[in-house]
Amino acid sequence: MKKIHFLYILIMIGATIACDRVIVDKPPIFFTKSYIKVFIECGEISGKKVQVESNIGLRVDTVNKIFYRNNNENFSVPYSINDDVWLSINASSAGYIYRDSSIYYAVPQIGRTDFLLSNGDDPNDPFYLERQKGYDKYINIIGDTTYNKEEYAPSQTTAIITPVKEFVITSDKDYANFSAGSNLNKLFTVYFDNPYATVKNNYQAIKGSYHYDFIYDYPISVIRTNLGDVNFPSYKFIGNQWLCHLDIAPDKTDTYTFYVKVILDDGTMLEGTDPVTISIKGKD
C-alpha cells in the first residue's frame, strides 16, 4: 500500500498566532484582564480578499497533539509523499494595520503603545473609541473578563465575529475521484483554534485539543475535524487560523493550482487574491 502525500493548507484570517514565545529570566511585563486580544469582523475586510501564498514549515504530531514549526523548505522539486505543504491565507493583520475598521481591540493595545500613542495618536480619537467600544462589547458577551494574567509578551489570541459557514477548496485539475473545479473539502482534515471554548473552560485548554510547541505561556485549544463535515456556524468566536490537511495524494504527479474561498454565515464571500500552484508527486 502506497503512502499518501500530506498537503496542508494554512488558512489565516488576520493576525498569525505563530509567534515565538520565549520565557526569559525576568518578571512578566504585561498584565492582561482578558484572554482574547483582538476581534475581527471578516465581512468588513477591505476588498473582501484574502492573501494566499504557499509555505512549508509545520509538522503535526497526531499522537501527542502538537504542531511543530520546521523551516526545511525546498521549492526546487515536486513535493513528495513525505513533505508537509502549506498555503497561507491571510485576510487581515488584525490590529496591526493602521486604522483598520474590521478589527476591535483595547486602546492602547497591550504591548502596542508604541504603535498607537508614541506617534502622537490620541486615544480619545473617535476611531479608537469605536475600536474599544466594540472590543468591550464582545469581551462582555463572551464573559472574558477574569483572565487576569501577567505575561512575558501579550498573547495575540484572535476571534472572528461573524461565524464562517464553510470553506471551498478546489483544484484546476482532476484530483482523486473529484473532477476539476469540484469542492475538495471532504479530502481535508481541518484544525482551528477555539478561544471561546478556552474561556468557558476556565482559561484552560479543552480536553483532547491540539496546541503549538512555539506557544509557551498561554493556553490554546485547537480543534481537529473533517472540513467537509464540520458545522462552523455552531462554533462561536473561533480563531482566525485554519490548518487544512489533505488526506489523499493525487493519482499522478502533476502541477496543481488550488483556489480557496471563505464563505461567512451571512453570505459574505472572501476570495483569494491569487491561486497557488504546487507541483505534487502522485501515487504513480
C-alpha positions in Angstrom: 0.0 0.0 0.0 1.5 3.3 -1.0 1.9 6.1 1.4 -0.2 9.2 0.8 1.0 12.8 0.3 0.2 15.1 3.1 -0.8 18.6 1.8 -1.5 21.2 4.4 -3.3 24.4 3.7 -2.9 27.2 6.2 -5.9 29.5 6.2 -5.2 32.5 8.3 -7.7 35.4 8.6 -6.0 38.2 10.3 -3.1 38.1 12.7 -1.0 35.0 12.9 -0.6 33.3 16.3 2.6 31.6 15.2 4.9 34.0 17.0 7.7 32.8 19.2 7.1 32.9 23.0 10.4 32.8 24.8 10.3 32.8 28.6 13.2 34.8 30.0 14.6 35.1 33.5 12.8 38.3 34.4 9.4 39.3 35.7 6.4 39.5 33.3 5.9 42.9 31.9 2.3 42.8 30.6 -0.9 42.4 32.6 -4.0 41.4 30.7 -7.5 41.2 32.0 -8.9 39.3 29.0 -7.7 36.2 27.1 -8.9 37.3 23.7 -7.0 40.4 22.4 -8.5 41.1 19.0 -11.8 40.6 17.3 -12.1 40.6 13.5 -15.3 41.3 11.5 -14.3 39.4 8.4 -17.1 40.9 6.3 -15.6 44.3 6.7 -12.2 43.4 5.4 -11.1 45.7 2.6 -11.9 44.3 -0.9 -13.3 41.1 0.5 -10.0 39.5 -0.4 -7.7 37.0 1.4 -4.0 36.8 0.6 -2.9 33.3 -0.5 0.6 32.1 -0.6 2.5 28.8 -0.4 4.5 27.9 2.6 6.3 24.9 4.2 7.3 24.5 7.8 4.7 22.8 10.0 4.8 19.3 11.3 2.0 17.7 13.3 2.4 15.0 15.9 -1.1 13.4 16.0 -0.2 11.2 18.9 0.9 14.0 21.3 -1.3 16.6 19.5 1.4 19.1 19.0 2.3 21.3 16.0 6.0 21.8 15.4 7.5 24.5 13.2 10.2 23.5 10.7 12.0 25.7 8.2 13.3 23.0 5.9 12.0 24.4 2.6 12.8 23.1 -0.9 10.8 24.5 -3.7 13.0 23.1 -6.5 11.4 19.6 -6.7 7.8 18.3 -6.6 6.6 17.8 -3.1 6.9 14.1 -2.2 4.7 11.9 -0.1 6.9 12.8 2.9 6.5 16.6 2.6 4.3 18.9 4.6 2.9 21.6 2.3 1.1 24.7 3.5 -0.9 27.5 1.8 -1.1 30.7 3.9 -4.4 32.5 3.6 -4.5 35.9 5.3 -7.5 38.2 5.4 -6.2 40.9 7.8 -3.3 41.7 10.0 -5.7 42.0 13.0 -4.8 45.1 14.9 -1.5 46.0 13.3 -2.9 47.7 10.2 -3.3 51.4 11.0 -6.9 52.5 11.4 -8.3 49.1 10.2 -12.1 49.3 10.7 -12.5 45.5 10.5 -10.9 44.9 13.9 -11.6 45.7 17.5 -9.1 45.9 20.3 -8.3 47.6 23.6 -6.8 51.1 23.3 -3.9 51.3 23.7 -3.3 47.8 22.6 -1.5 45.8 25.3 2.2 46.0 24.4 1.4 48.2 21.4 1.6 51.7 23.0 4.4 52.4 20.6 2.1 51.7 17.7 -0.9 53.8 18.8 0.3 56.5 21.1 4.0 57.3 20.8 3.4 58.5 17.2 1.1 61.2 18.6 -2.2 59.4 18.2 -5.0 60.5 20.5 -6.6 57.6 22.4 -9.7 59.7 22.5 -9.9 59.8 18.8 -13.4 58.6 17.8 -11.9 55.9 15.6 -10.1 54.4 18.6 -13.1 54.9 20.9 -15.1 52.8 18.4 -12.4 50.0 18.5 -12.5 50.0 22.3 -16.3 50.0 22.3 -16.6 47.0 20.0 -13.9 45.2 21.9 -15.6 45.7 25.3 -18.9 44.6 23.8 -17.6 41.2 22.6 -15.5 40.6 25.6 -18.5 41.0 27.8 -20.7 38.9 25.5 -18.2 36.0 25.9 -17.5 36.7 29.6 -13.8 37.0 29.0 -13.2 39.4 31.9 -11.4 37.4 34.6 -8.3 36.1 32.8 -6.1 38.5 34.9 -2.7 37.2 33.9 0.8 38.6 33.7 2.6 37.6 30.5 6.1 38.0 29.2 4.6 39.1 25.9 1.0 39.8 25.2 -0.8 36.9 23.6 -2.3 37.6 20.1 -5.4 35.4 20.6 -7.9 36.5 18.0 -11.5 35.6 17.5 -13.8 36.3 14.5 -17.2 37.8 15.0 -19.5 36.6 12.2 -19.2 32.8 12.0 -17.7 31.0 9.0 -20.3 29.0 7.1 -17.8 27.0 5.0 -14.6 26.9 3.1 -14.5 25.9 -0.5 -11.2 24.4 -1.8 -10.9 23.5 -5.5 -8.3 22.4 -8.0 -7.8 23.3 -11.7 -7.4 19.6 -12.5 -9.0 16.3 -11.6 -7.9 15.2 -8.1 -8.5 11.7 -6.8 -12.2 10.9 -7.7 -13.1 14.6 -7.9 -13.3 16.4 -11.2 -11.6 19.8 -11.8 -13.4 22.6 -10.0 -15.2 20.3 -7.6 -15.3 21.0 -3.9 -12.5 19.1 -2.3 -13.4 19.7 1.4 -14.1 16.1 2.1 -10.5 15.3 1.4 -9.3 17.6 4.2 -8.9 17.4 7.9 -9.1 20.9 9.4 -7.6 22.3 12.6 -8.7 25.6 14.1 -8.4 27.4 17.4 -11.4 27.7 19.7 -10.7 30.6 22.1 -14.3 30.8 23.2 -14.1 27.2 24.5 -10.8 28.0 26.3 -12.5 31.0 28.0 -15.5 28.8 29.0 -13.2 26.1 30.3 -11.8 28.5 33.0 -9.0 29.6 30.7 -7.6 26.1 30.2 -7.1 24.2 27.0 -10.1 21.8 26.4 -9.5 18.1 26.7 -8.2 16.4 23.5 -7.3 19.7 21.8 -4.0 20.3 19.9 -1.5 23.0 20.7 1.6 24.7 19.2 5.1 23.9 20.5 6.1 27.6 20.0 3.4 29.0 22.3 4.5 28.6 25.9 2.8 31.0 28.3 -0.9 30.9 27.5 -3.5 28.1 26.8 -4.8 27.3 23.3 -7.5 24.8 22.2 -7.1 23.7 18.6 -9.9 21.5 17.3 -9.5 18.7 14.7 -12.3 17.6 12.4 -13.2 16.9 8.7 -13.5 20.1 6.7 -16.4 18.7 4.7 -18.4 17.7 7.8 -17.7 20.5 10.3 -20.6 22.8 11.2 -18.7 26.0 11.5 -21.8 28.2 12.5 -22.2 26.1 15.6 -18.8 27.4 16.9 -18.9 30.8 18.5 -15.9 33.2 18.1 -13.5 30.7 16.7 -9.9 31.7 15.9 -8.5 33.4 12.8 -6.4 30.5 11.5 -7.4 27.2 9.9 -5.0 24.3 9.1 -6.3 22.0 6.4 -4.6 18.7 5.9 -5.2 16.9 2.5 -5.6 13.2 3.3 -5.2 11.8 -0.2 -2.5 12.1 -2.8 -3.3 12.8 -6.5 -3.4 9.9 -8.9 -0.5 11.2 -10.9 2.4 13.6 -10.4 1.5 17.0 -11.8 1.3 20.7 -11.1 -2.0 21.6 -9.3 -3.5 25.0 -8.8 -5.6 25.4 -5.7 -8.3 28.0 -5.1 -9.8 28.9 -1.7 -13.0 30.7 -0.8 -14.2 31.6 2.6 -18.0 32.0 3.0 -19.3 33.6 6.1 -22.6 32.7 7.8 -24.2 36.0 6.5 -23.4 35.1 2.9 -20.3 37.3 2.5 -17.7 35.6 0.3 -13.9 36.2 0.7 -11.8 35.2 -2.2 -8.1 34.7 -2.6 -6.1 37.4 -4.3 -4.2 34.7 -6.2 -4.4 31.0 -6.6 -1.5 28.8 -5.5 0.2 26.4 -7.8 2.1 23.4 -6.4 3.9 20.5 -8.0 2.9 17.3 -6.2 4.1 13.8 -6.6 1.2 11.4 -7.2 0.5 7.7 -6.5 2.1 6.8 -9.8 
